[in-house]
Amino acid sequence: MFKSVLKSESLASLIALVVVAIVFTAINGRFLSRLNIEGIIVSASISAIVSLGMTFVIAMRALDLSVGSIMGFVAVIAATMLSHDVSLSIVIAISLLAAAGLGLANALLITWLRLPSFVATLASFSVILGLSLIITHGATVTVHNRTLSELVIGSIYGLVPSAALIAAVVFGVMAMLFFRTPFGRHVAATGGEVRAAIGAGVNIPKITTGVFMISGALAGLGGIMTAGMLQNADSTIGSGAELMSIAVVVVGGTSLMGGRGNLPGTVLAAFLLSSIKSGLNVANVPSLYEGLVFGGILITALMVDGMRRTERRKGMLVV
């Protein structure tokens, strides 16, 4: 019975989400209050968008440690442009292009300089963070745009936060790209066995470039949405997002060894971890313990992933 549940990471995440909701509601009924649920949906939607980009990266057996700094950088330049009365549509377009450009820079470091993705994106993390600090001089930039805030924390007919609709559209596009196009199949092939992929004619530099541009663009979108949610922006706005997105992807069922990507699992895991974070706050658990909790969740997910890979190698588990 337990193994049959493990065969579907998405189902396991869904069951865990229900259990978390029941537990924290029993601890404090405010967990299911309208205000708290809306907060969970907004934060989970932003996390899911960033993590969908990371899913592509990890499915290719790589890592992008720059997503947090890209979120902060894009949030800062978007807020700065809005403070100078630039049109919101132009701000969003320029910001997403800048984010994709940063992803392209990561890809060039990896494909041209032959740097491991871990090293390349760790270096770009520091550079991008430095640029954000230079632009803001370490200060916070206030977001003066009600429309952007409404696009994130507003609701559709007073029922569902607008952020959820944005996340649903992003998920639909990314799922179509990953599961229904040659690009998605090549991403999985590259993560599964790069030599076999090359032998099959897959253009590895092209795939790498596309994946990191997607990751950068979605991190940028997450940064814009976070700025809209908080109504301000600074260089730390995406602090910790890189590790959280990796945790979301792994908990959602995508292996760090690459070769496959579970996009539905990523979305469910984003809601699961956001619910846990909110539940800890509702239960008045000191924030200093959050790192321990999420670290433990990530370690558990990695252990489960390791066991699944071992069983697959032995031919005991077919997925």
C-alpha positions as CSV (number, residue, x, y, z in Angstrom):
1,M,0.0,0.0,0.0
2,F,2.8,2.4,1.0
3,K,4.8,1.7,-2.1
4,S,1.7,2.2,-4.3
5,V,1.4,5.7,-2.8
6,L,5.1,6.4,-3.4
7,K,4.7,5.6,-7.1
8,S,2.8,8.8,-7.4
9,E,4.7,11.7,-5.8
10,S,1.8,14.0,-6.7
11,L,-0.7,11.9,-4.8
12,A,1.7,11.7,-1.9
13,S,2.0,15.5,-1.9
14,L,-1.7,15.9,-2.0
15,I,-2.2,13.5,0.9
16,A,0.5,15.4,2.9
17,L,-1.3,18.7,2.1
18,V,-4.6,17.4,3.5
19,V,-2.9,16.0,6.6
20,V,-1.1,19.4,7.2
21,A,-4.3,21.3,6.9
22,I,-6.1,19.0,9.4
23,V,-3.2,19.1,11.9
24,F,-2.8,22.9,11.9
25,T,-6.5,23.5,11.9
26,A,-6.7,21.3,15.0
27,I,-4.0,23.4,16.6
28,N,-5.5,26.7,15.6
29,G,-8.7,27.2,13.7
30,R,-7.3,30.4,12.2
31,F,-5.4,28.3,9.8
32,L,-8.6,27.9,7.7
33,S,-9.6,31.6,7.9
34,R,-10.2,33.3,4.6
35,L,-7.3,35.7,5.1
36,N,-4.8,32.9,5.9
37,I,-6.0,30.7,3.0
38,E,-5.6,33.7,0.6
39,G,-2.1,34.3,1.9
40,I,-1.2,30.7,1.4
41,I,-2.5,30.7,-2.2
42,V,-0.6,33.9,-3.1
43,S,2.7,32.8,-1.6
44,A,2.3,29.3,-3.0
45,S,1.5,30.6,-6.5
46,I,4.7,32.7,-6.5
47,S,6.7,29.8,-5.2
48,A,5.2,27.4,-7.8
49,I,6.1,29.8,-10.6
50,V,9.8,30.0,-9.6
51,S,9.9,26.3,-8.9
52,L,8.5,25.3,-12.3
53,G,11.5,27.0,-13.8
54,M,13.8,25.1,-11.4
55,T,12.0,21.9,-12.4
56,F,13.3,22.3,-15.9
57,V,16.8,22.9,-14.6
58,I,16.8,19.9,-12.2
59,A,15.3,17.6,-14.8
60,M,18.3,18.5,-17.0
61,R,20.5,17.5,-14.0
62,A,21.7,21.0,-13.2
63,L,21.1,23.6,-10.5
64,D,20.3,27.3,-10.6
65,L,21.4,29.0,-7.4
66,S,20.8,32.5,-8.9
67,V,17.0,32.5,-8.8
68,G,16.8,34.3,-5.5
69,S,19.1,37.1,-6.6
70,I,17.3,37.4,-10.0
71,M,14.0,37.8,-8.1
72,G,15.5,40.6,-6.0
73,F,17.2,42.3,-9.0
74,V,14.0,42.2,-11.2
75,A,11.8,43.4,-8.3
76,V,14.2,46.4,-7.7
77,I,14.4,47.5,-11.4
78,A,10.6,47.0,-11.7
79,A,9.9,49.1,-8.6
80,T,12.4,51.7,-9.7
81,M,10.8,52.1,-13.2
82,L,7.3,52.3,-11.7
83,S,8.5,55.0,-9.3
84,H,9.4,57.0,-12.5
85,D,5.9,56.5,-13.9
86,V,6.8,54.0,-16.6
87,S,3.9,52.1,-17.9
88,L,3.2,48.8,-16.1
89,S,3.1,46.8,-19.3
90,I,6.5,48.2,-20.4
91,V,7.9,47.6,-16.9
92,I,6.8,43.9,-17.0
93,A,8.2,43.4,-20.5
94,I,11.6,45.0,-19.7
95,S,11.8,43.1,-16.4
96,L,11.1,39.7,-17.9
97,L,13.6,40.3,-20.7
98,A,16.2,41.3,-18.2
99,A,15.5,38.2,-16.2
100,A,15.7,36.0,-19.3
101,G,19.0,37.8,-20.1
102,L,20.4,36.9,-16.8
103,G,19.4,33.3,-17.4
104,L,21.2,33.5,-20.8
105,A,24.3,34.8,-19.0
106,N,24.2,31.7,-16.7
107,A,23.9,29.4,-19.8
108,L,26.9,31.0,-21.4
109,L,29.0,30.5,-18.4
110,I,28.0,26.8,-18.4
111,T,28.2,26.2,-22.2
112,W,31.2,28.4,-23.2
113,L,33.4,28.3,-20.1
114,R,32.4,24.7,-19.3
115,L,31.6,25.6,-15.6
116,P,29.4,23.3,-13.6
117,S,26.0,24.8,-13.2
118,F,26.4,24.9,-9.4
119,V,29.6,27.1,-9.7
120,A,28.3,29.3,-12.5
121,T,25.0,30.2,-10.9
122,L,26.7,30.6,-7.4
123,A,29.0,33.2,-9.0
124,S,26.2,35.0,-10.8
125,F,24.2,35.0,-7.6
126,S,26.9,37.2,-6.0
127,V,27.2,39.4,-9.1
128,I,23.4,40.0,-9.4
129,L,23.0,40.6,-5.7
130,G,25.8,43.2,-6.0
131,L,24.0,44.9,-8.9
132,S,20.8,45.1,-6.9
133,L,22.6,46.7,-4.0
134,I,24.3,49.3,-6.3
135,I,21.0,50.2,-7.8
136,T,19.2,50.7,-4.5
137,H,22.2,51.7,-2.4
138,G,20.9,49.2,0.1
139,A,17.6,51.0,0.5
140,T,14.0,49.8,0.0
141,V,12.1,51.0,-3.1
142,T,8.3,51.5,-2.6
143,V,6.1,50.2,-5.4
144,H,3.7,52.9,-6.5
145,N,1.3,51.0,-8.6
146,R,-2.1,49.8,-7.4
147,T,-2.7,47.8,-10.6
148,L,0.4,45.6,-10.0
149,S,-0.7,44.9,-6.4
150,E,-4.2,44.0,-7.6
151,L,-2.8,41.6,-10.2
152,V,-1.1,39.7,-7.3
153,I,-3.2,40.1,-4.2
154,G,-6.5,41.0,-5.8
155,S,-9.1,38.3,-6.4
156,I,-11.2,37.0,-9.3
157,Y,-14.9,37.7,-8.5
158,G,-13.9,37.8,-4.9
159,L,-13.2,34.1,-4.9
160,V,-9.6,33.2,-6.0
161,P,-6.5,35.4,-5.7
162,S,-5.3,36.6,-9.1
163,A,-1.9,35.1,-8.4
164,A,-3.4,31.7,-8.7
165,L,-4.6,32.4,-12.2
166,I,-1.2,33.6,-13.2
167,A,0.4,30.5,-11.7
168,A,-2.2,28.3,-13.6
169,V,-1.4,29.9,-16.9
170,V,2.3,29.5,-16.3
171,F,1.8,25.9,-15.3
172,G,-0.2,25.2,-18.5
173,V,2.4,26.7,-20.7
174,M,5.3,24.9,-19.0
175,A,3.5,21.6,-18.9
176,M,2.8,21.8,-22.6
177,L,6.4,22.7,-23.3
178,F,7.8,19.9,-21.1
179,F,5.5,17.1,-22.0
180,R,4.3,17.9,-25.5
181,T,7.3,19.3,-27.4
182,P,10.7,18.0,-28.6
183,F,12.3,20.6,-26.3
184,G,10.8,19.0,-23.2
185,R,11.8,15.6,-24.3
186,H,15.4,16.8,-25.0
187,V,15.6,18.3,-21.5
188,A,14.7,15.0,-20.0
189,A,17.1,13.1,-22.3
190,T,19.9,15.5,-21.4
191,G,19.3,14.9,-17.7
192,G,18.9,11.1,-18.2
193,E,22.1,10.4,-20.1
194,V,23.9,13.2,-21.7
195,R,26.1,11.0,-24.0
196,A,23.1,9.2,-25.3
197,A,21.3,12.5,-25.9
198,I,24.3,13.8,-27.9
199,G,24.3,10.6,-29.9
200,A,20.7,11.1,-30.6
201,G,21.4,14.6,-32.0
202,V,20.3,16.7,-29.1
203,N,21.9,20.2,-29.2
204,I,23.0,20.3,-25.5
205,P,24.1,24.0,-25.5
206,K,20.8,25.1,-27.1
207,I,18.8,23.1,-24.6
208,T,20.9,24.4,-21.7
209,T,20.4,28.0,-22.9
210,G,16.6,27.5,-23.2
211,V,16.3,26.0,-19.8
212,F,18.2,28.7,-18.0
213,M,16.4,31.4,-19.8
214,I,13.1,29.9,-18.7
215,S,14.4,29.6,-15.1
216,G,15.5,33.2,-15.2
217,A,12.3,34.5,-16.7
218,L,10.1,32.7,-14.2
219,A,12.3,33.9,-11.3
220,G,11.9,37.4,-12.7
221,L,8.1,37.0,-12.8
222,G,8.2,35.7,-9.2
223,G,10.2,38.8,-8.3
224,I,7.7,41.2,-9.9
225,M,4.8,39.4,-8.2
226,T,6.6,39.5,-4.8
227,A,7.1,43.2,-5.2
228,G,3.4,43.6,-6.0
229,M,2.5,41.6,-3.0
230,L,4.7,43.4,-0.5
231,Q,4.3,46.8,-2.3
232,N,8.1,47.4,-2.0
233,A,11.3,45.9,-3.2
234,D,14.9,45.5,-2.1
235,S,17.9,43.3,-2.9
236,T,16.8,40.7,-0.3
237,I,13.4,40.1,-1.7
238,G,14.3,36.6,-3.0
239,S,16.5,35.6,-0.2
240,G,16.4,31.8,0.3
241,A,14.3,31.3,-2.8
242,E,16.9,29.2,-4.5
243,L,17.0,26.6,-1.7
244,M,13.2,26.7,-1.2
245,S,12.6,26.1,-4.9
246,I,15.0,23.2,-4.9
247,A,13.1,21.8,-1.9
248,V,9.8,22.3,-3.7
249,V,11.0,20.5,-6.8
250,V,12.5,17.6,-4.9
251,V,9.5,17.2,-2.6
252,G,7.3,17.3,-5.7
253,G,9.0,14.2,-7.1
254,T,11.7,15.4,-9.5
255,S,14.9,13.6,-8.9
256,L,18.1,15.6,-8.4
257,M,19.7,13.1,-10.8
258,G,17.6,14.4,-13.6
259,G,15.9,12.6,-16.5
260,R,12.4,13.4,-15.5
261,G,10.3,16.2,-14.2
262,N,7.1,16.2,-12.2
263,L,5.5,19.6,-12.9
264,P,2.1,18.8,-11.2
265,G,4.1,17.5,-8.2
266,T,6.0,20.8,-8.1
267,V,2.8,22.8,-7.9
268,L,1.4,20.6,-5.1
269,A,4.7,20.7,-3.2
270,A,4.7,24.6,-3.4
271,F,1.2,24.6,-1.8
272,L,2.4,22.0,0.8
273,L,5.4,23.9,1.9
274,S,3.6,27.3,1.9
275,S,0.9,25.7,4.1
276,I,3.5,24.3,6.5
277,K,5.1,27.7,6.7
278,S,1.8,29.4,7.4
279,G,0.8,26.7,9.8
280,L,4.0,27.2,11.8
281,N,3.2,30.9,12.0
282,V,-0.4,30.3,13.1
283,A,0.9,27.8,15.7
284,N,3.2,30.5,17.0
285,V,6.3,28.5,16.3
286,P,9.4,30.8,16.4
287,S,10.6,31.6,12.9
288,L,14.1,30.5,13.9
289,Y,12.8,26.9,13.8
290,E,11.6,27.1,10.2
291,G,15.0,26.3,8.8
292,L,15.1,23.1,10.8
293,V,11.6,22.1,9.7
294,F,12.2,22.7,6.0
295,G,15.7,21.3,6.1
296,G,14.3,18.1,7.6
297,I,11.6,18.0,4.9
298,L,14.3,18.3,2.2
299,I,16.5,15.6,3.7
300,T,13.5,13.3,3.9
301,A,12.6,13.9,0.3
302,L,16.2,13.3,-0.8
303,M,16.2,10.0,1.2
304,V,12.9,8.9,-0.5
305,D,14.3,9.9,-3.9
306,G,17.5,7.9,-3.2
307,M,15.4,4.8,-2.2
308,R,13.3,5.1,-5.3
309,R,16.4,5.3,-7.6
310,T,17.9,2.3,-5.8
311,E,14.7,0.3,-6.4
312,R,14.5,1.3,-10.0
313,R,18.1,0.2,-10.6
314,K,17.2,-3.2,-9.1
315,G,14.2,-3.5,-11.4
316,M,11.9,-3.7,-8.4
317,L,10.0,-0.5,-9.1
318,V,8.6,0.5,-12.5
319,V,7.5,4.1,-13.1
